Amino acid sequence: MSTENEGTAVPPAPSAPPVPVESPAASEPPPPPHPDQPPSQAPAGAEPHDGFRSPPASAPGSHQAASPGPSAPDASWPPPPPPVGPSYGGDGSGGGWGSSYPPPAPKSGRGRGGVVAAILIAALVAGGLGGGLGYTLAKNNDESGSTTVSASDTGGSVKRDAGTVAGVAARALPSTVTIQAEGSNGEGGTGTGFVFDKQGHIVTNNHVVAEAVDGGKLSATFPDGKRYDAQVVGHAQGYDVAVIKLENAPSDLNPLPLGDSDKVAVGDSTIAIGAPFGLSNTVTTGIISAKNRPVASSDGSASSKASYMSALQTDASINPGNSGGPLLDAQGNVIGINSAIQSTSSGGFGGTGQAGSIGLGFAIPINQAEFVAKQLIETGKPVYARIGASVSLEETANGAKITEQGVSGSEPVEPGGPAAAAGLKPGDVITKLDDTVIDSGPTLIGEIWTHKPGDKVTLTYERGGKQHTTDLTLGSKTGDD
């Protein structure tokens, strides 16, 4: 998946979240997690990956992903599932990607696990926007000059400006949909999407519609209750972006305006729309609490392939079911796609067992998502940028190391590929891509995927204790296989 940056320096990755202790007696409920406590992260494996040359996915358990072994697997893409970290549109314990509907009793051996996102770097800046009750003040005509509240002047006279949260929500809600995806096995979940164009294309997350890709059912319901069957036009596992198209789409669709995620600043107001835990048409507010957060996620299943993003971080409340919904700025422009959350280990909501928001949400920047969506509409397949070298997925704070051995016996630096042309060799440790600090392989992958094939970038790397720089033109890879 993807993220953005608060500056060029990126802090080292935090450690894994502590295992929750057993709750004390009912009379003494455990205190909520402190908002300033950073999320932690489980160690990852050290398998090589360049965005398209990766080891086979290991077989994680229902909640914890197993670290990949040292052997180099097949050269298929994308990489193996990351370690357990933030929960992503899932239940944090191996449940569904979205909020289940109607909330059935959990089934053993469920086909898809809850998405787990490994936050490589994380920080929290709390903030939010509040609502208020409008009322009219009437001045008393007595000699005291006191001011009183006139209840008779409230109600229908309330007016809300277009720039308020209520005004933005009123304009955006009619262009959002609640998506229900059902697999051929009858299992499914709820997510969110938004109108991308007047032809009926809806943008959402790949993990929202994944159940319906092969022989499943898909539908989209607007806030006015109108429901449409839909088909998957294209989906990108690595980016976690998908496009669906409404069948018999109405002629009065209003696409949401797209903003410029590159111009988003930390502290900017945000508005998130979605269906948390199946509660459609929910609006929450917050701020951009950080940019360029490296996040990796997968559904935790044995066959899972990881997604990487350099995400916008927000404290707007995002929960399972918000996945795929728009993250808006204060003017109502889409700046990101809500995709993942850092959550407590396995907290529940209403008996669903799904973990919820603790104020750390992550959205795919819209500049990247727009490019991917257009590719999917045009060709049905995603196109990824790549450097043509295998890098270690081990979590370190030192950089992304080009492995000594490639995948399935292949060369670690592809002969004639972009990295080879730029003079990179096995053992080199990449520490910067342009001005962005690279602390690990997953961070490098996320940053590469914010670019397009053919883009020229400058890599800073270390070899033999000395620092070097080289210019590299990114190559391309079509499709997720």
C-alpha positions as a printed Julia matrix, in Angstrom:
481×3 Matrix{Float64}:
   0.0     0.0     0.0
   1.17    3.64    0.25
   2.16    6.73    2.5
   3.71   10.26    2.71
   6.33   12.3     4.75
   6.73   14.98    7.42
  10.16   15.77    6.18
  13.1    13.95    4.75
  14.14   12.22    7.95
  12.23    9.07    8.79
  12.46    7.73   12.36
  13.36    4.11   13.01
  10.62    1.51   13.14
   9.07    0.86   16.54
   9.01   -2.51   18.19
   6.08   -4.94   18.32
   2.93   -4.08   20.26
   2.82   -5.61   23.72
   0.51   -8.55   24.23
  -2.5    -7.29   26.2
  -2.51   -8.38   29.82
  -5.47  -10.11   31.34
  -8.2    -7.65   32.28
  -8.55   -6.84   36.0
 -11.8    -7.26   37.9
 -14.94   -5.73   36.43
 -14.89   -3.02   39.06
 -11.54   -1.9    37.76
 -11.71   -1.7    33.96
  -8.35   -1.43   32.2
  -7.37    2.09   31.15
  -7.53    2.89   27.42
  -4.24    2.99   25.49
  -2.44    6.29   25.87
  -2.67    8.31   22.62
   1.02    9.17   22.76
   2.11    5.56   22.95
   3.46    4.58   19.49
   2.27    1.38   17.87
   4.77   -1.38   17.8
   5.78   -3.86   15.28
   6.64   -7.49   15.07
   9.88   -8.5    13.41
   9.68   -9.37    9.75
  11.47  -11.95    7.73
  14.49  -11.24    5.61
  13.26  -12.54    2.33
  14.33  -10.71   -0.84
  11.87   -8.64   -2.88
  12.06   -5.88   -5.46
   8.35   -5.31   -5.84
   8.1    -8.2    -8.25
  10.63  -10.77   -7.24
   9.6   -12.23   -3.95
   9.64  -15.34   -1.83
   6.48  -17.42   -1.43
   4.07  -16.35    1.23
   4.52  -18.11    4.51
   1.55  -19.66    6.21
   0.63  -17.44    9.13
  -1.74  -18.42   11.83
  -5.14  -16.94   12.42
  -3.61  -13.9    14.07
   0.13  -13.93   13.73
   1.98  -14.1    10.45
   4.94  -16.41   10.39
   8.26  -14.86    9.48
   9.42  -15.99    6.07
  12.24  -18.43    6.04
  15.68  -17.8     4.6
  15.05  -19.7     1.41
  14.29  -17.81   -1.77
  10.94  -18.88   -3.3
   9.36  -18.49   -6.64
   9.65  -15.26   -8.57
   5.96  -14.5    -8.5
   4.69  -11.15   -7.22
   3.78   -9.65   -4.73
   5.8   -10.31   -1.58
   4.81  -12.5     1.36
   2.51  -11.28    4.1
   4.09   -8.81    6.51
   4.23   -9.35   10.25
   1.18   -8.69   12.37
   0.69   -5.0    13.06
  -2.2    -2.65   12.45
  -5.56   -4.07   11.56
  -6.9    -3.19    8.13
 -10.61   -3.28    7.46
 -10.52   -6.57    9.34
 -11.03   -7.84   12.81
  -7.45   -7.95   13.92
  -7.77  -11.62   14.67
  -8.1   -13.26   11.31
 -11.62  -12.1    10.55
 -13.0   -10.6     7.35
 -11.64   -7.61    5.47
 -14.72   -5.56    6.06
 -17.58   -5.52    8.46
 -19.52   -8.73    8.05
 -23.17   -8.62    7.09
 -25.51   -9.37    8.63
 -23.17  -10.02   11.57
 -23.1   -13.85   11.42
 -21.51  -16.02   14.05
 -17.83  -16.48   13.22
 -17.17  -19.59   11.15
 -14.21  -21.83   11.65
 -11.86  -22.07    8.72
 -13.03  -18.8     7.24
 -11.66  -18.24    3.76
 -10.14  -14.8     4.22
  -8.47  -13.51    7.33
  -8.63   -9.95    8.59
  -6.13   -7.68    6.92
  -3.07   -7.08    8.97
  -0.88   -4.08    8.29
   2.69   -3.86    9.48
   3.5    -0.26   10.23
   7.15    0.22    9.62
   7.13    3.72   11.06
   4.37    5.27   13.13
   3.58    8.34   15.2
   0.44    9.91   16.58
  -0.74   13.49   16.54
  -4.24   13.71   17.98
  -6.78   16.19   16.69
 -10.3    16.53   15.46
 -13.15   18.75   14.5
 -16.28   19.04   16.59
 -19.89   19.7    15.73
 -22.13   22.17   17.46
 -25.77   23.01   18.13
 -26.96   26.1    16.34
 -29.15   28.46   18.32
 -30.38   32.06   18.24
 -29.6    34.59   20.95
 -32.35   37.06   21.73
 -31.61   40.21   23.69
 -33.91   40.88   26.6
 -35.39   44.37   26.56
 -35.31   44.78   30.32
 -32.97   47.23   32.02
 -30.47   44.51   32.96
 -29.56   44.01   29.3
 -29.25   40.24   29.86
 -29.07   37.78   26.96
 -31.38   34.77   26.8
 -31.75   31.74   24.54
 -34.97   31.71   22.57
 -35.91   28.09   21.93
 -38.65   29.16   19.55
 -36.05   30.51   17.1
 -34.2    27.18   16.68
 -34.92   24.24   14.36
 -35.71   24.9    10.72
 -33.9    28.23   10.67
 -30.48   26.58   11.08
 -28.24   27.2     8.06
 -24.97   25.47    7.33
 -22.34   27.01    5.1
 -20.85   24.97    2.26
 -17.43   25.03    3.96
 -18.6    23.35    7.17
 -18.2    19.63    7.79
 -21.95   19.27    7.41
 -21.82   21.13    4.1
 -18.98   18.97    2.77
 -20.73   15.8     3.91
 -24.0    16.85    2.25
 -22.2    17.21   -1.09
 -20.02   14.09   -0.81
 -22.39   11.5     0.65
 -24.54   11.14   -2.5
 -21.38   10.09   -4.38
 -20.3     7.37   -1.94
 -21.51    3.79   -1.87
 -21.58    0.92    0.58
 -20.15   -2.17   -1.12
 -21.18   -5.7    -0.29
 -18.92   -8.42   -1.65
 -19.82  -12.08   -1.39
 -17.61  -14.96   -2.39
 -18.74  -18.15   -4.12
 -18.64  -19.79   -0.68
 -21.3   -17.36    0.59
 -18.94  -15.45    2.84
 -18.34  -11.75    2.39
 -18.05   -8.34    3.94
 -18.9    -4.68    3.72
 -16.7    -1.86    2.48
 -16.99    1.55    0.89
 -16.31    3.17   -2.47
 -16.84    6.47   -4.26
 -17.94    7.59   -7.71
 -14.93    8.08   -9.97
 -16.63    9.07  -13.25
 -20.03    9.46  -14.88
 -19.71    6.08  -16.61
 -20.38    4.27  -13.33
 -16.84    3.41  -12.22
 -16.4     3.19   -8.45
 -12.98    3.25   -6.77
 -12.38    1.17   -3.65
  -9.78   -1.12   -2.06
  -8.72   -4.41   -3.61
  -9.34   -6.19   -0.32
 -12.95   -4.95   -0.23
 -13.86   -6.75   -3.48
 -11.38   -9.64   -3.4
 -14.02  -12.15   -2.29
 -16.15  -11.39   -5.35
 -13.4   -11.54   -7.99
 -13.83  -15.22   -8.86
 -17.48  -16.13   -9.2
 -18.74  -13.97   -6.35
 -21.43  -11.31   -6.1
 -20.94   -7.59   -5.79
 -23.36   -4.75   -5.13
 -23.18   -1.03   -4.34
 -25.81    0.89   -2.4
 -26.12    4.68   -2.42
 -27.28    6.68    0.62
 -30.73    7.11   -0.95
 -31.15    3.34   -0.8
 -30.72    2.65   -4.51
 -28.77   -0.55   -5.02
 -26.88   -1.67   -8.12
 -25.17   -4.89   -9.02
 -21.57   -4.36  -10.02
 -18.62   -6.09  -11.66
 -14.9    -5.84  -10.93
 -13.18   -3.97  -13.78
  -9.68   -4.43  -12.42
  -7.87   -4.87   -9.14
  -4.3    -4.26   -7.97
  -3.18   -6.41   -5.07
   0.1    -4.57   -4.58
  -1.49   -1.12   -4.46
  -4.67   -2.37   -2.75
  -6.78   -0.43   -5.25
  -9.72   -1.75   -7.26
 -12.29   -0.37   -9.69
 -15.79   -1.74  -10.03
 -18.52   -0.68  -12.46
 -22.2    -0.37  -11.74
 -24.58   -2.31  -13.95
 -27.23   -0.04  -15.47
 -25.55    2.96  -13.86
 -27.75    6.04  -13.4
 -27.16    9.03  -15.67
 -26.94   11.57  -12.86
 -23.75   10.36  -11.17
 -21.55   13.1    -9.7
 -17.88   12.05   -9.39
 -16.15   13.31   -6.28
 -13.53   16.0    -7.05
  -9.95   14.78   -6.62
  -7.43   16.84   -4.68
  -3.61   16.85   -4.78
  -2.21   14.56   -2.09
   1.29   15.89   -2.69
   0.17   19.27   -1.36
  -1.44   17.92    1.79
   0.17   19.23    4.98
   0.33   17.78    8.47
  -2.45   19.41   10.46
  -4.86   19.76    7.53
  -8.44   18.86    8.4
  -9.78   15.53    7.14
 -13.24   14.05    6.68
 -13.68   10.28    6.3
 -16.82    8.64    4.9
 -17.59    4.96    5.15
 -19.57    2.12    6.65
 -17.78    1.26    9.92
 -18.99   -2.11   11.19
 -21.66   -1.98    8.49
 -23.06    1.41    9.62
 -23.41    2.99    6.18
 -22.99    6.7     5.43
 -20.93    7.46    8.53
 -18.91   10.69    8.58
 -15.95   11.26   10.92
 -13.41   14.07   11.16
  -9.8    14.58   12.15
  -6.52   15.89   10.79
  -3.57   14.68    8.76
  -1.31   13.53   11.58
   1.63   12.46    9.39
   2.67   11.82    5.79
   4.78    9.18    4.09
   4.06    6.38    6.55
   5.42    3.07    5.2
   2.67    0.47    5.68
   2.53   -3.14    4.53
  -0.61   -5.23    4.76
  -2.05   -8.61    3.89
  -5.11  -10.66    4.83
  -3.08  -13.1     6.88
  -3.95  -16.14    4.78
  -1.37  -18.66    3.63
  -1.74  -17.59    0.01
  -1.72  -13.9     0.82
   0.36  -11.44   -1.16
   1.38   -8.23    0.55
   0.38   -4.71   -0.39
   2.57   -1.69    0.25
   1.79    1.98    0.6
   3.4     5.25    1.57
   0.32    6.45    3.38
  -1.37    9.56    4.62
  -1.89    9.12    8.35
  -5.05   10.52    9.92
  -6.69   10.43   13.32
 -10.19   10.56   11.82
 -12.03    7.51   13.15
 -11.64    4.66   10.64
 -12.94    1.18   11.39
 -13.63   -2.11    9.59
 -16.06   -1.21    6.79
 -14.45    2.2     6.15
 -12.03    0.51    3.76
 -12.21    1.95    0.25
 -14.01    5.11    1.32
 -12.81    8.63    0.53
 -10.64   10.71    2.82
 -11.58   14.31    2.05
  -9.96   17.64    2.75
 -11.87   20.57    4.24
 -13.09   21.59    0.77
 -14.49   18.16   -0.01
 -11.73   17.02   -2.39
 -10.62   13.39   -2.2
  -7.04   13.23   -0.95
  -6.85    9.53   -0.15
  -8.55    6.13    0.07
  -9.04    4.92    3.64
  -7.31    1.57    3.81
  -5.72    0.5     7.1
  -5.69    1.13   10.82
  -3.33    0.5    13.68
  -5.49   -1.15   16.3
  -5.32   -2.77   19.67
  -4.61   -6.47   19.39
  -8.1    -7.95   19.32
 -10.57   -5.53   20.78
 -14.22   -6.14   20.03
 -17.25   -4.1    19.07
 -20.77   -5.23   19.76
 -19.59   -8.82   20.08
 -18.13   -8.91   16.57
 -14.58   -9.42   17.77
 -13.38   -6.78   15.31
 -10.77   -4.33   16.51
 -11.52   -0.64   16.16
  -9.9     2.74   15.71
  -7.39    4.14   18.17
  -6.79    7.25   16.09
  -4.2     5.82   13.71
  -5.65    5.44   10.24
  -3.87    5.19    6.9
  -5.02    6.21    3.43
  -3.56    5.6    -0.02
  -2.66    9.05   -1.45
  -5.1     9.94   -4.22
  -2.38   10.93   -6.69
  -1.2     7.32   -6.71
  -4.7     5.85   -6.55
  -5.9     7.95   -9.5
  -3.05    6.68  -11.69
  -3.79    3.09  -10.71
  -7.55    3.48  -11.23
  -7.07    4.88  -14.74
  -4.76    1.98  -15.62
  -7.34   -0.52  -14.37
 -10.14    1.12  -16.34
  -8.02    1.22  -19.49
  -6.41   -2.22  -19.39
  -7.86   -4.12  -16.42
  -4.37   -4.67  -15.03
  -2.09   -2.64  -12.76
   1.34   -1.4   -13.8
   4.08   -1.18  -11.19
   7.39    0.65  -11.14
  10.42   -1.5   -10.28
  14.2    -1.29   -9.94
  15.06   -4.85  -10.99
  16.85   -5.92   -7.82
  15.91   -8.16   -4.89
  15.95   -6.41   -1.52
  15.69   -7.86    1.95
  12.35   -7.49    3.73
  14.02   -7.61    7.11
  12.99   -4.71    9.33
  16.0    -2.55   10.07
  16.71    1.13   10.51
  19.77    1.02    8.27
  18.31    0.87    4.76
  17.2    -1.56    2.07
  19.9    -4.14    1.37
  20.2    -5.75   -2.03
  20.39   -9.45   -1.29
  23.34  -11.68   -2.16
  20.98  -14.28   -3.61
  17.97  -13.69   -5.83
  14.59  -15.38   -5.82
  14.45  -19.03   -6.93
  18.09  -18.95   -7.91
  17.75  -15.84  -10.07
  20.3   -13.06  -10.05
  19.79  -10.57   -7.17
  20.4    -7.74   -9.64
  18.56   -8.39  -12.89
  21.03   -8.38  -15.8
  20.28   -5.41  -18.04
  17.66   -4.12  -15.59
  17.39   -0.61  -14.11
  19.51   -1.38  -11.03
  22.26   -2.99  -13.1
  22.29   -0.03  -15.48
  22.66    2.28  -12.48
  25.67    0.3   -11.2
  24.03   -1.28   -8.15
  25.42   -4.58   -6.85
  24.47   -7.27   -4.31
  25.26   -6.09   -0.78
  24.6    -2.42   -1.55
  22.37   -0.76    1.06
  19.97    1.85   -0.33
  19.43    4.63    2.22
  17.58    7.28    0.19
  15.3     7.57   -2.81
  15.53   11.2    -3.89
  15.05   13.04   -0.56
  13.13   10.28    1.21
  15.06    8.3     3.81
  14.85    4.54    3.25
  15.1     2.46    6.42
  14.08   -0.98    5.08
  13.09   -2.97    2.02
   9.34   -2.5     2.53
   9.86    1.27    2.82
  11.76    1.25   -0.46
   9.03   -0.74   -2.2
   6.33    1.66   -0.97
   8.29    4.66   -2.2
   9.04    3.1    -5.59
   5.34    2.45   -6.06
   4.5     6.12   -5.56
   6.3     6.66   -8.88
   5.43    5.67  -12.42
   7.5     3.46  -14.73
   9.96    5.63  -16.63
  10.41    8.12  -13.78
  14.0     9.02  -13.01
  15.05    8.87   -9.37
  18.28    9.37   -7.47
  19.34    6.58   -5.13
  21.79    7.03   -2.28
  23.47    3.82   -1.19
  26.34    2.52    0.9
  29.0     0.12   -0.32
  32.06   -0.88    1.66
  31.42    1.79    4.26
  31.27    4.59    1.7
  28.26    6.54    0.47
  27.43    6.82   -3.24
  24.63    8.22   -5.38
  23.32    7.07   -8.73
  20.49    8.0   -11.06
  18.06    5.26  -12.02
  15.19    5.07  -14.5
  12.39    2.91  -13.12
  11.31   -0.11  -15.09
   7.79   -1.58  -15.2
   5.85   -4.74  -14.43
   2.29   -5.36  -15.56
  -0.11   -7.4   -13.44
   0.01   -8.95   -9.99
   1.27  -12.39  -11.06
